[in-house]
Amino acid sequence: MQTDTRVEPPEAAGERETLTGFLDYFRATVHLKAAGLSDADGAKQLLPSLTTVSGLVQHLTDVERFWFQGRMDGQPGVRTRWSEEDPDGEFRVSESDSLAGLLADYDAACRRSRDVLARYDLEDRCRGGNGGQSVRWVLVHMIEETGRHCGHLDILRELLDGSTGD
């Protein structure tokens, strides 16, 4: 794997900085775990499920868009690859999908998420959905979601080429 350039979350900061620090750390971990893999390895199915490195990157991209643009900001028509007809659509990849392109799309979604988040306080209610979740809740959920999938990426990476690490 590439050299680890992730920025550690702050040890002594306010709540918002701590939460965003952990989320950004996990976002960088997605890149670390995917770095240097070929497109074929990114799409390689090692488990009975559709879980692949590329599929997880696509899933996390869709989750960023859904929660920040759709739910938090209430933007209509936010694109996701899942649907009622294909609830696992975001995990569907082929060997022709570019892992670099998927990671660039993930970066763009994360930048957009940061832009959306900058307009809200932690106590604010989400504008989309039923408006029940707070911005704080979305941040904590995204830390959980991204961190959990970083664990999956860690296992997949080890199965692919033996690389281990944080």
Contacts in CASP RR format, 6 or more apart in sequence:
PFRMAT RR
TARGET T0000
AUTHOR 0000-0000-0000
METHOD contacts of the structure
MODEL  1
MQTDTRVEPPEAAGERETLTGFLDYFRATVHLKAAGLSDADGAKQLLPSL
TTVSGLVQHLTDVERFWFQGRMDGQPGVRTRWSEEDPDGEFRVSESDSLA
GLLADYDAACRRSRDVLARYDLEDRCRGGNGGQSVRWVLVHMIEETGRHC
GHLDILRELLDGSTGD
1 32 0 8 1.000
1 33 0 8 1.000
1 35 0 8 1.000
1 36 0 8 1.000
1 157 0 8 1.000
1 163 0 8 1.000
1 165 0 8 1.000
2 32 0 8 1.000
2 35 0 8 1.000
2 36 0 8 1.000
4 32 0 8 1.000
4 166 0 8 1.000
5 28 0 8 1.000
6 25 0 8 1.000
6 28 0 8 1.000
6 29 0 8 1.000
6 32 0 8 1.000
7 21 0 8 1.000
7 24 0 8 1.000
7 25 0 8 1.000
7 28 0 8 1.000
8 25 0 8 1.000
9 18 0 8 1.000
9 21 0 8 1.000
9 22 0 8 1.000
9 24 0 8 1.000
9 25 0 8 1.000
10 17 0 8 1.000
10 18 0 8 1.000
10 21 0 8 1.000
15 122 0 8 1.000
15 136 0 8 1.000
16 122 0 8 1.000
19 122 0 8 1.000
19 136 0 8 1.000
19 139 0 8 1.000
19 140 0 8 1.000
19 143 0 8 1.000
20 114 0 8 1.000
20 117 0 8 1.000
20 139 0 8 1.000
22 143 0 8 1.000
23 139 0 8 1.000
23 142 0 8 1.000
23 143 0 8 1.000
23 146 0 8 1.000
26 143 0 8 1.000
26 146 0 8 1.000
26 147 0 8 1.000
26 150 0 8 1.000
27 106 0 8 1.000
27 110 0 8 1.000
27 146 0 8 1.000
29 146 0 8 1.000
29 147 0 8 1.000
29 150 0 8 1.000
29 153 0 8 1.000
29 166 0 8 1.000
30 56 0 8 1.000
30 57 0 8 1.000
30 60 0 8 1.000
30 103 0 8 1.000
30 106 0 8 1.000
30 146 0 8 1.000
30 149 0 8 1.000
30 150 0 8 1.000
30 153 0 8 1.000
31 103 0 8 1.000
33 53 0 8 1.000
33 150 0 8 1.000
33 153 0 8 1.000
33 154 0 8 1.000
33 156 0 8 1.000
33 157 0 8 1.000
34 42 0 8 1.000
34 53 0 8 1.000
34 57 0 8 1.000
34 99 0 8 1.000
34 103 0 8 1.000
34 153 0 8 1.000
34 157 0 8 1.000
37 53 0 8 1.000
37 99 0 8 1.000
37 157 0 8 1.000
37 160 0 8 1.000
37 161 0 8 1.000
38 99 0 8 1.000
39 54 0 8 1.000
39 95 0 8 1.000
39 96 0 8 1.000
39 97 0 8 1.000
39 98 0 8 1.000
39 99 0 8 1.000
39 100 0 8 1.000
40 95 0 8 1.000
41 53 0 8 1.000
41 99 0 8 1.000
41 160 0 8 1.000
41 161 0 8 1.000
42 52 0 8 1.000
42 53 0 8 1.000
42 54 0 8 1.000
42 93 0 8 1.000
42 99 0 8 1.000
42 160 0 8 1.000
43 52 0 8 1.000
43 53 0 8 1.000
43 54 0 8 1.000
43 55 0 8 1.000
43 93 0 8 1.000
43 94 0 8 1.000
43 95 0 8 1.000
43 97 0 8 1.000
43 99 0 8 1.000
44 52 0 8 1.000
44 53 0 8 1.000
44 160 0 8 1.000
45 51 0 8 1.000
45 52 0 8 1.000
46 52 0 8 1.000
46 156 0 8 1.000
46 159 0 8 1.000
46 160 0 8 1.000
49 91 0 8 1.000
50 88 0 8 1.000
50 91 0 8 1.000
50 92 0 8 1.000
51 91 0 8 1.000
51 152 0 8 1.000
51 156 0 8 1.000
52 91 0 8 1.000
52 93 0 8 1.000
52 156 0 8 1.000
53 99 0 8 1.000
53 153 0 8 1.000
53 156 0 8 1.000
53 157 0 8 1.000
53 160 0 8 1.000
54 93 0 8 1.000
54 97 0 8 1.000
54 99 0 8 1.000
54 102 0 8 1.000
55 90 0 8 1.000
55 91 0 8 1.000
55 92 0 8 1.000
55 93 0 8 1.000
55 102 0 8 1.000
56 91 0 8 1.000
56 149 0 8 1.000
56 152 0 8 1.000
56 153 0 8 1.000
56 156 0 8 1.000
57 99 0 8 1.000
57 102 0 8 1.000
57 103 0 8 1.000
57 106 0 8 1.000
58 81 0 8 1.000
58 90 0 8 1.000
58 91 0 8 1.000
58 93 0 8 1.000
58 102 0 8 1.000
58 105 0 8 1.000
59 90 0 8 1.000
59 91 0 8 1.000
59 149 0 8 1.000
60 106 0 8 1.000
60 145 0 8 1.000
60 146 0 8 1.000
60 149 0 8 1.000
61 90 0 8 1.000
61 102 0 8 1.000
61 105 0 8 1.000
61 106 0 8 1.000
61 109 0 8 1.000
62 79 0 8 1.000
62 80 0 8 1.000
62 81 0 8 1.000
62 82 0 8 1.000
62 90 0 8 1.000
63 142 0 8 1.000
63 145 0 8 1.000
63 146 0 8 1.000
64 106 0 8 1.000
64 109 0 8 1.000
64 110 0 8 1.000
64 112 0 8 1.000
64 113 0 8 1.000
64 142 0 8 1.000
65 78 0 8 1.000
65 79 0 8 1.000
65 80 0 8 1.000
65 109 0 8 1.000
65 112 0 8 1.000
65 113 0 8 1.000
66 78 0 8 1.000
66 80 0 8 1.000
67 113 0 8 1.000
67 138 0 8 1.000
67 141 0 8 1.000
67 142 0 8 1.000
68 112 0 8 1.000
68 113 0 8 1.000
68 116 0 8 1.000
68 117 0 8 1.000
68 138 0 8 1.000
68 142 0 8 1.000
69 75 0 8 1.000
69 78 0 8 1.000
69 112 0 8 1.000
69 113 0 8 1.000
69 116 0 8 1.000
70 76 0 8 1.000
70 77 0 8 1.000
70 78 0 8 1.000
70 128 0 8 1.000
71 126 0 8 1.000
71 127 0 8 1.000
71 128 0 8 1.000
71 129 0 8 1.000
71 133 0 8 1.000
71 138 0 8 1.000
72 116 0 8 1.000
72 117 0 8 1.000
72 120 0 8 1.000
72 126 0 8 1.000
72 127 0 8 1.000
72 128 0 8 1.000
72 135 0 8 1.000
72 138 0 8 1.000
73 116 0 8 1.000
73 119 0 8 1.000
73 127 0 8 1.000
73 128 0 8 1.000
74 126 0 8 1.000
74 127 0 8 1.000
74 128 0 8 1.000
74 129 0 8 1.000
80 90 0 8 1.000
81 89 0 8 1.000
81 90 0 8 1.000
81 92 0 8 1.000
82 88 0 8 1.000
82 89 0 8 1.000
82 90 0 8 1.000
83 89 0 8 1.000
86 92 0 8 1.000
93 102 0 8 1.000
113 142 0 8 1.000
117 135 0 8 1.000
117 139 0 8 1.000
120 135 0 8 1.000
121 135 0 8 1.000
122 134 0 8 1.000
122 135 0 8 1.000
122 136 0 8 1.000
122 139 0 8 1.000
123 134 0 8 1.000
123 135 0 8 1.000
123 136 0 8 1.000
124 134 0 8 1.000
124 135 0 8 1.000
125 131 0 8 1.000
125 132 0 8 1.000
125 133 0 8 1.000
125 134 0 8 1.000
125 135 0 8 1.000
126 132 0 8 1.000
126 133 0 8 1.000
126 134 0 8 1.000
126 135 0 8 1.000
126 138 0 8 1.000
133 141 0 8 1.000
154 164 0 8 1.000
154 165 0 8 1.000
157 163 0 8 1.000
157 164 0 8 1.000
158 164 0 8 1.000
END
